[in-house]
């Protein structure tokens, strides 16, 4: 049984492969901006919010109709089931211009059963500063399906969230400076002094000596042309330069919630001995009915009888040989025959004993 089936990283015999600078670093200041809005989805097939339990949906409908010229009493009790209150989210990309269309995600916030077939009514999307940057509207694309009848319900995938492709139009631009003065700053995705130095050397080798210098383990300062057209071409050349990154630090990442274990190719182990045993407890409960005679005057009594069985698996002491590459480590640990949940405990014990030469990270 392959215990490390989730360890899908390939094993390479040589040094790390080359990557482009655009995959290792990003330009400082060029970023997405999150947008959010509150709106209504209409046209649902009796699968919307139960308005008696979601008063904010009724209030939103009354306010929307008032803006469209239809005034309703604030005390009216609307009984609608084809409308749902939703939250609309989107990412405003850098250099977005007025009139550009972006995708939006629509998620139910009430007790609607499905948003399938609904239409989002025009919804303003605001940024962190409270200003409106886009307007969203359109028909929802929901990937799930469901049916219900006589109290039974079947659902495939998720019905309470959907997407609208190109569903929002940008109404306000976010100024994005392409560098600061004569410099452009690149931020490395991970702090690695060796890789940062190699990026600096690659830029200086291609663009000229002294063009780039490292500020620290993450930030690189590059001299760039002042003309915007020349700067764009200059940055286009830089981001496609190949750099061979340093080998990353040895790390094992475990997720105790689902039992997944992932390790990179720099993980090694020292020779050690491991005892692994499984302990299982089985409880079987049966309901027994004691029925008195017809003329005894007693009462029928139900009693429970439980049987408890404890099973202990084998816990033989096994020796693991030292492994200097990922393939050897996987073979050694798989030899224990442990399931993923037990493997997490074994790795933690090996780390405490000094046999696991890697950083153990629990997520």
N, C-alpha and C positions, 0 to 999 in steps of 0.2 A: 504494500500500500504506500503510495507516494504521499508522505505527510506534508511535504513542502510543494504541493501542487500549485499553490498561489505564488510561489517564488518564480516568476516568469522572466526575470532578467537574464538575457543571454550572457554566456561566458566568452570573453575574448582573451586570447592568449597574449596579444601584444598590448601596447599602450592604448590610452583612450583615443577614440576617433575624433576627427576634426569637426568643429561646429562653427557656424557663422556667428559673427558678433551680434546680429539681431536676435539670435536665439539665446545669447548669454547676457545681454544687457539691454536696457531701454534708455531712451533719451529723457533726461530730467525735464519735467514740466509738461510732457505729452502724455495725457491720461484721459480716461473716461470720467464722466460725471453722471451720478445716479439721479434719476428722476422718479417721482412718485405722484400718484393722483388717486382720487376717490371718484367712482362713477357708478353708473347703472347699466346692467345688461338687460335688454328687453327681448321679447319674441321667444321666450322659452316655452316649451310644451308642458305646462303645468308642473315644472320642476324647479321653480324659483323659490324665493324666501317665503316662509310662512309669516306673513306680516304681523300677526298677533304676537309673535315671539321676537320679531326684529323691528322695533319701532323706528329705528333710524332709516330703514328702507322706505317706510311710509313718509317720513319727514322729507327725505330726499326727493321723492316723487312729487310731493306738494310743492316744494321749492322749485323744482324744474318746471312744472306746469305753470307756476306763477311767472317765471321768466319768459315763458312762451305765450303769455297772455291769458291763461286760464286760471282764475282764482278759485281756490277751494277753501272751505272753512278749516281752520287748524285742528278742530275737534273731530273732523270726519274720520270714520273708521273704515279704511279701505281694505277690502279682502281680495288681494291679488296674489296670484301664484305663478305668474309668467315674467316676473321682474326679480332681479337679484342685485344686491349691493356688492361691489367688487373693489379691490385695490388693483391699480394699474401701475406697473413698474417698467422702466426702460433704462438703457445706458445711452447717454449722449456721447458719441465718439469725438475724439479731438478733431479740430478743423471742420466741424459740422457747420454748414451754411444754411441760411434761411431758405426754406422750401425743400430741404433734403428730407427724405423719409427714412424712418428707423422702425425697427421691430419693437413690439411691446408684449408684455406678459400680463394676462388678466387672471386674477385669483379671487375666488369667492371668499367673503368674510362673514356671511350669515349662515343660514341653515338650508341653503339650496341643495337639491339633490344632484343637479347636473347643469352645466353651462352649455351643453351641446346644442348647436343650432341658434345660439343667441347672437345679438348684435350690440356692441358697445356704443352707447350714446356719447356724443362729443364730451371728452374729459380733458381738462387742463392738467398738464404735468409740470410739477414744480421742482426746483432744485433745492439745495440746502439753504440758500439765501432767501427762499420764499418767492422768488420770481418765476413766472411761467416761461418755460423754454420750449414747450411743444404742446400740440393738441392731438389727442388720440381719438379715433373712431373707426369702426369697421366690424366685419363679421368674424366671429371667433372660429378658430380651428382647434377642435378638441380631439385628441387622439384616442380617447377611450370610447367605450360603448357599454350600455346597460339596459336592463329590463326589469320590471317589477310587476307582480300580480298576486293578489290574495295573500299579502303579507310576505311573500318570498321575493328575493331580489338577487340578481346576478350582475356583477360589474367586471369589466375588463379594463385594466389600466385606470387612469385617474380622470374623473369627470369634472372636478371642481377647479381646474386651471386650464387655460388655453393660450394660444398665441395668435397675434394678428401680424402677419408679415407686412412690412411697410405700413403699419397701422397708425403711425404718428408722424406729423409734419413739424419740422423745426421752425419755431417762431422767433427765437432769440439766439444769437451766437455767443459763444464763450471765447474771449480772446485767449489765444495760445501763442506764447512767444517761442520762437524756434531758436532757443539759446539765449544767452545773456551777453550782449555786447559782442566782443570778438571771440567769445568762447561758447562751446557746446559741451554739456556735461553728460556723460554716460554713467548710468547706475547699474552695477552688476546685480544679477538676480540673487546670487549667493556670495557671501563674504569669503573669498579665497584669495590670499595674497599672491600665490603663484599664478593662478589663472589671470588675475588682474594685471600682473606684470607681463604676461604673454600677450594680452590684448594691447597693452601699450607698445610693446615691441612690434607687433604686427602693424599697427597704425603708423608708427614712425618708419618702418621699413617700406611701406607702400606710399605714404604721403610725404615723407621727408623727415629728417632727424629733427627732434624737438617739437614736433607738432602735437604730441600727446604726453601727458604726465599724470601719474597716479597721485591723487590727493590722499586717499587712504585705501583700505582693502576693498571698498565698494565703489568709490567715486573716481572717475577719470575725466580730466579736463583736456579738451582738444581745441586748438586754434582753428577757427573756421572763417571762410570768406564772409565779408560784410554784405555783399550782394545776395539777395534772397535766392535768385535763380542759381547762382554758383554755389550757395550753401546747400541747397537741396541736392544738387548733383554730387557735391562733396560728401554729404552724409549718405547718399545712396551707395557710393563706392565703399565707405567705411563699413556699413552694416552687412555687406556681402563678403567681407574678408574672412578667411578661414583661420580659426585658432584651435589648437589642440589643448583642451583644458587639462588641468592637473587631475590626478585620480582623487575622487572624493573620499572623505573620511569614512571609515568602516562604520556601518550603522545597520541595526536590526530594528524594524518597526513592527510592533504587534498591536493588534486591535482585540482586546479581550471580549468585546461585545459580540463579534461574529467569528472569532477564532482565527483570523487571518494573520499570517506571518510573512513578512517580506524583508529580504536582506540584499545588500548590494554586493558587487563582486570583490570588494576589498575585505570582506569578513573572513577571519581565520579563527581556528580553535587550537588550543593546546591539548596534549594528551590528558585525559581524565577518565574517571570511572563514574558511571551513573546507574542508580537503582531506580527503576520505574515500576510501579504497581498500581492497579486499578481497584478501587473499592466501590461496590454498588450495594445499595439497600433497596429491597423490594418489599412493599407493603401491599398485601392483598386483603381486602375487606369484603365480607359477605353479610348480607342482611338476612336474618332468620326471624320467622314469625312464630310466636307461641300462641296457639289457638286453644282456649279452654273448652270443656265439654258443654253441650247445649244447656244443661240444667245446673251447671256449677256456679253460675252467677259471677264468673270472673270476666276479665277484659282481655281483649287481644293486645298482645305486647310485641313490639318489634325490637329485636336486639341485634347488635353488630358484633361480629366475630372477626378479629384481625389476625393475620399470620405475617410475621416479619422474618425475612430471610436476608442475611448479610453474606455477600460473596466477596472474597479478596482475590484479586488477580495476582499473577506472578510478579515478583519484585526482584528478580535476579540482578546481581551487580554486573554491568556490562562496561567494557573498556572501549573508549572512543579514541581512535588514533588522531594524531595532530593533522589538521587539514590546512594547506597553504593556499588553496583557491576555493572558489564557490562550489565547484563540482564535488570536491572532497568533503566539504562541510555538509552538503546536502546528503551525500551517501552515508556519512557517519551518523547524522541525526535521524535519518529515515530508518537506520538499523535498529533504533529503539522501539519502533512500532507504536509510537505514541500518537494519540489523536491531537488535533490542533490546540484544543484547550489545555491538555496536559503539556504540550510542547512549550506553551508560554511559561508555565511554571519551571520547566526544565531549563529553558534559556535564562530565566531570572536567576536560578540557582547556579548555573554555569558562570554567569557574570559575577555573582558574589564570590565564587570560588577562584576567580581570575582565569578561568579556562576559556572564556569567550572574549576574543580580542576585537571588540566592537562596542559602539555606543548603543545601549538598549533604550529605545523610545517607545512609550506607550501612548497611543492616541485614543 
